[in-house]
């Protein structure tokens, strides 16, 4: 047990990883499928209703993806 403790304390953290440049991605969000449970469907207060569905996280993500796609389309005009 003592020898394992000393081996585990060996520090090889001196190698710093190379920095990766941050560039805009090329993801296409034209199709989006959300799989989930009642939370993904907007089920709350023991019922499924329109307001809950419009505020469900898959719908919020879909609206953001549409906004990103529209912004990308405008950039290429």
TORKE-525439 format. One line per field, with one value per residue: chain; x, y, z of N, C-alpha, C in turn. Coordinates in steps of 0.05 Angstrom, whole numbers, plus 5000, padded with zeros to 4 digits. Example, Ala and Ser with C-alpha at 12.3 -4.5 7.8 and 13.67 -1.06 7.14 Angstrom:
mol <- A | A
nu <- 5264 | 5257
nv <- 4886 | 4955
nw <- 5156 | 5142
cau <- 5246 | 5273
cav <- 4910 | 4979
caw <- 5156 | 5143
cu <- 5264 | 5258
cv <- 4934 | 5001
cw <- 5156 | 5157
This chain:
mol <- A | A | A | A | A | A | A | A | A | A | A | A | A | A | A | A | A | A | A | A | A | A | A | A | A | A | A | A | A | A | A | A | A | A | A | A | A | A | A | A | A | A | A | A | A | A | A | A | A | A | A | A | A | A | A | A | A | A | A | A | A | A | A | A | A | A | A | A | A | A | A | A | A | A | A | A | A
nu <- 5016 | 5038 | 5078 | 5047 | 5022 | 5064 | 5077 | 5032 | 5036 | 5072 | 5092 | 5075 | 5059 | 5084 | 5083 | 5056 | 4997 | 4989 | 4964 | 4900 | 4874 | 4818 | 4765 | 4710 | 4657 | 4633 | 4583 | 4520 | 4454 | 4405 | 4372 | 4342 | 4334 | 4300 | 4304 | 4272 | 4243 | 4186 | 4199 | 4226 | 4183 | 4153 | 4120 | 4087 | 4063 | 4029 | 4005 | 4001 | 4010 | 4003 | 4034 | 4072 | 4098 | 4120 | 4158 | 4193 | 4257 | 4277 | 4249 | 4266 | 4320 | 4315 | 4295 | 4339 | 4376 | 4353 | 4358 | 4414 | 4424 | 4398 | 4429 | 4478 | 4465 | 4455 | 4505 | 4531 | 4512
nv <- 4976 | 5025 | 5033 | 5039 | 5087 | 5123 | 5118 | 5137 | 5190 | 5211 | 5263 | 5280 | 5324 | 5364 | 5369 | 5411 | 5418 | 5430 | 5492 | 5498 | 5530 | 5574 | 5572 | 5591 | 5544 | 5493 | 5471 | 5446 | 5461 | 5444 | 5401 | 5374 | 5331 | 5314 | 5273 | 5246 | 5250 | 5263 | 5314 | 5335 | 5337 | 5378 | 5370 | 5387 | 5405 | 5362 | 5356 | 5362 | 5416 | 5471 | 5518 | 5497 | 5462 | 5499 | 5522 | 5482 | 5450 | 5426 | 5454 | 5506 | 5501 | 5488 | 5535 | 5569 | 5544 | 5554 | 5609 | 5613 | 5589 | 5624 | 5670 | 5652 | 5644 | 5697 | 5718 | 5697 | 5724
nw <- 5000 | 5015 | 4976 | 4930 | 4940 | 4937 | 4884 | 4860 | 4871 | 4836 | 4795 | 4732 | 4706 | 4678 | 4623 | 4578 | 4542 | 4472 | 4447 | 4420 | 4364 | 4365 | 4323 | 4280 | 4276 | 4230 | 4233 | 4214 | 4225 | 4204 | 4210 | 4267 | 4320 | 4378 | 4432 | 4488 | 4554 | 4594 | 4610 | 4565 | 4531 | 4552 | 4594 | 4651 | 4716 | 4721 | 4672 | 4600 | 4561 | 4514 | 4527 | 4561 | 4526 | 4489 | 4520 | 4532 | 4536 | 4487 | 4447 | 4456 | 4444 | 4390 | 4368 | 4377 | 4344 | 4294 | 4292 | 4291 | 4242 | 4207 | 4215 | 4196 | 4142 | 4127 | 4131 | 4088 | 4044
cau <- 5000 | 5055 | 5091 | 5027 | 5018 | 5087 | 5076 | 5010 | 5043 | 5091 | 5080 | 5082 | 5042 | 5100 | 5078 | 5033 | 4985 | 4991 | 4939 | 4884 | 4862 | 4789 | 4755 | 4681 | 4651 | 4618 | 4560 | 4495 | 4432 | 4380 | 4354 | 4347 | 4315 | 4303 | 4293 | 4272 | 4221 | 4164 | 4211 | 4231 | 4157 | 4141 | 4100 | 4091 | 4038 | 4013 | 3990 | 4016 | 3996 | 4018 | 4054 | 4094 | 4113 | 4135 | 4180 | 4209 | 4284 | 4282 | 4238 | 4284 | 4344 | 4308 | 4293 | 4366 | 4388 | 4342 | 4370 | 4441 | 4424 | 4392 | 4452 | 4498 | 4455 | 4459 | 4534 | 4541 | 4499
cav <- 5000 | 5048 | 5037 | 5049 | 5115 | 5138 | 5117 | 5154 | 5218 | 5219 | 5285 | 5281 | 5345 | 5385 | 5371 | 5428 | 5412 | 5451 | 5507 | 5494 | 5556 | 5574 | 5581 | 5586 | 5517 | 5490 | 5454 | 5452 | 5454 | 5444 | 5380 | 5370 | 5312 | 5313 | 5249 | 5251 | 5241 | 5282 | 5341 | 5343 | 5342 | 5401 | 5360 | 5399 | 5408 | 5338 | 5359 | 5370 | 5438 | 5486 | 5536 | 5480 | 5452 | 5521 | 5529 | 5458 | 5456 | 5420 | 5475 | 5529 | 5495 | 5489 | 5564 | 5579 | 5533 | 5568 | 5636 | 5610 | 5583 | 5649 | 5687 | 5641 | 5650 | 5726 | 5722 | 5688 | 5740
caw <- 5000 | 5016 | 4950 | 4911 | 4946 | 4926 | 4855 | 4852 | 4875 | 4816 | 4780 | 4704 | 4695 | 4666 | 4595 | 4573 | 4516 | 4452 | 4446 | 4396 | 4357 | 4365 | 4297 | 4277 | 4267 | 4205 | 4238 | 4200 | 4243 | 4188 | 4221 | 4296 | 4332 | 4407 | 4445 | 4517 | 4570 | 4598 | 4611 | 4538 | 4518 | 4564 | 4613 | 4678 | 4732 | 4717 | 4647 | 4576 | 4549 | 4494 | 4539 | 4571 | 4502 | 4477 | 4538 | 4536 | 4527 | 4459 | 4431 | 4460 | 4428 | 4361 | 4361 | 4376 | 4320 | 4271 | 4293 | 4282 | 4213 | 4193 | 4217 | 4178 | 4115 | 4122 | 4129 | 4061 | 4023
cu <- 5017 | 5069 | 5072 | 5021 | 5040 | 5086 | 5053 | 5017 | 5064 | 5078 | 5092 | 5067 | 5058 | 5095 | 5053 | 5022 | 4988 | 4963 | 4926 | 4871 | 4831 | 4780 | 4725 | 4677 | 4636 | 4595 | 4536 | 4472 | 4406 | 4361 | 4362 | 4325 | 4321 | 4290 | 4293 | 4247 | 4200 | 4175 | 4217 | 4205 | 4144 | 4120 | 4106 | 4063 | 4018 | 3995 | 4009 | 3999 | 4015 | 4040 | 4078 | 4111 | 4130 | 4159 | 4197 | 4236 | 4289 | 4272 | 4256 | 4309 | 4338 | 4306 | 4321 | 4380 | 4379 | 4355 | 4399 | 4442 | 4418 | 4415 | 4474 | 4490 | 4460 | 4488 | 4545 | 4528 | 4519
cv <- 5025 | 5054 | 5047 | 5079 | 5132 | 5139 | 5135 | 5184 | 5228 | 5241 | 5286 | 5304 | 5368 | 5389 | 5388 | 5422 | 5436 | 5465 | 5502 | 5521 | 5553 | 5587 | 5576 | 5558 | 5517 | 5471 | 5464 | 5443 | 5454 | 5422 | 5375 | 5352 | 5311 | 5288 | 5254 | 5240 | 5263 | 5311 | 5352 | 5350 | 5367 | 5394 | 5373 | 5402 | 5385 | 5340 | 5367 | 5391 | 5454 | 5503 | 5520 | 5469 | 5474 | 5528 | 5504 | 5462 | 5447 | 5442 | 5501 | 5525 | 5497 | 5518 | 5576 | 5569 | 5547 | 5596 | 5634 | 5605 | 5608 | 5668 | 5678 | 5646 | 5679 | 5732 | 5715 | 5703 | 5758
cw <- 5000 | 4989 | 4929 | 4915 | 4935 | 4896 | 4845 | 4855 | 4855 | 4798 | 4751 | 4690 | 4683 | 4637 | 4591 | 4545 | 4497 | 4450 | 4419 | 4389 | 4356 | 4338 | 4296 | 4266 | 4241 | 4209 | 4224 | 4218 | 4228 | 4198 | 4250 | 4306 | 4362 | 4417 | 4475 | 4530 | 4573 | 4600 | 4583 | 4523 | 4529 | 4584 | 4640 | 4691 | 4726 | 4691 | 4624 | 4562 | 4531 | 4506 | 4550 | 4548 | 4490 | 4494 | 4545 | 4524 | 4498 | 4440 | 4433 | 4443 | 4398 | 4352 | 4359 | 4351 | 4295 | 4269 | 4283 | 4252 | 4197 | 4193 | 4198 | 4149 | 4108 | 4118 | 4101 | 4038 | 4010
